[in-house]
Amino acid sequence: MAKRVYEAWKGSNKFILGGRLIFGPDARSLLVTLLLIIVPIVVFCVFVARHLRHEFSPNNAGYAILVVAIIFTIHVLVLLFLTSARDPGIIPRNSHPPEEEFRYDSSVSMDVGGRQTPSLQFPRTKEVMVNGYTVRVKYCDTCMLYRPPRCSHCSICNNCVERFDHHCPWVGQCIGLRNYRFFFMFVSSATLLCIYVFAMSALYIKILMHNHHRGTVWNAMKDSPASVILMAYSFISLWFVGGLTGFHLYLIGTNQTTYENFRYRADNRINVYDRGCLNNFLEVFCTKVKPSRNSFRAFVQEEIQRPPPSPGPREGAAGDDLGTDRRPKVEDDLEIGEDLLKISQRRNIDEIDEDIRSRGSNGPPHNTSDADSVLGSDHRAPTIRADARHSSWGRRSGSWEIAPEVFAHSNVTESRSYVTPKEARQ
């Protein structure tokens, strides 16, 4: 059964609802963020906003404090969901390196079978034009693609993300092109929520001081310790989310990402993406969010494996030798070695027969047919076994060199067939 894209996903993301929602590998930290938002608001509604319902006239206008707190909290949670549960701008991986960039580098070669084979190389960087400036983009070995400008590979999610800003553990997701807007709105809304809770808690402390004639802040704080805790919690949180909001306001105004600001701060580079403060804000908040490049619920398409690009004529010969099956090659070489050994033994017997004839009647006549029968039947030439260290892989069979004197006493053909003793005599 064919798998869906999210089931065969090579990144570290986690999917739920059949690939409809995508999270980072640290999605569990999202539960901590939810508790840090929901628990203080529940305490606020129960111990502060509930007592303020009737403190404003006319017509119980204090209910608006409770309603605003609930609606604003829902707004923050929706923004958190839009930030953490969507594709941040992941660029799909390639199944093979870009073939149009392949080249063979003869200076970097591999020694295979005694033959120097050029190594397959392609540029590690490319230069592209952005707003009239030259920008160098890098090749990603993991995703096997050239990263577009402002794209970076997230080591946590193991994906290349467009306009990569950073990986936020509080939302359990990368922040990139498709969710940066929602991330900033989440952080800024959380800042406003902290200010709202702090202000309403302080207002309740002031009302307690006047209504009950306590006269001191200390007595009012003892009557509502929840207000004191909420004020302290909101003040501390405000330093984090408020500082983050201010920092990202600066980044948006200068059209930078967090990654670019920290990495290239000391390089004094020209920001080729800066279009002016107003246009930079319009680019972030008033442009249409690009659709995802990934269809996580689609079925995986089986891609036909394409051969690597063909090299030049000289390199092609080396590639052919490496790409062919080596077993028939070794068997051919062994048969030739067997033939040569038999030819050599045949030549030795002929020399013995000639020596006997030259002696004349000094010894009994030698029957050459017996020698031939012995060679052909009982004592076959021993089989030559290949040693792995001396095999002839990577070398063509036609490269054997046979001495001329061997040709003078044998009948060896180019077909490398097995030569029997009888065929040698004929």
Buried (B, 14 or more C-beta within 10 A) or exposed (E): EEEBBBBEBEBBBBBEEEBEBBBBBBBEBBEEBEEEBEEBBEBBBEBBBBBBBEBBEEEEEBBEBBEBBEEBBEBBBBBBBBBBBBBBBBBBBEEEBEEEEBEBEBEEBEEEBEBEBBEBBBEEEBEEEEEEEEBEBBBBEEBEBBBBBBBBBBEBBBBBBBBBBBBBBBBBBBBBBBBBBBBBBBBBBBBBBBBBBBEBBBBBBEBBBEEEEBEEEEEBBEBBEBBBBBBEBBBEBBEBBBEBBEEBEEBBBBBBBBBBBEEEEEEEEEBBBBEEEEEBBEBBEEEEBEEBEBEBBEEEEEEEEEEEEEBEEEBEBBBEBBEEEBEEBBEBBBBBBBBBBBBEBBBEBBEEBEEBEEEEEEEEEBEBEEBBBEBBEEEEBEEBEBEEEEBBBBBEBEEBEEEEEBEEBBEBEEEBEEBEBEEBEE
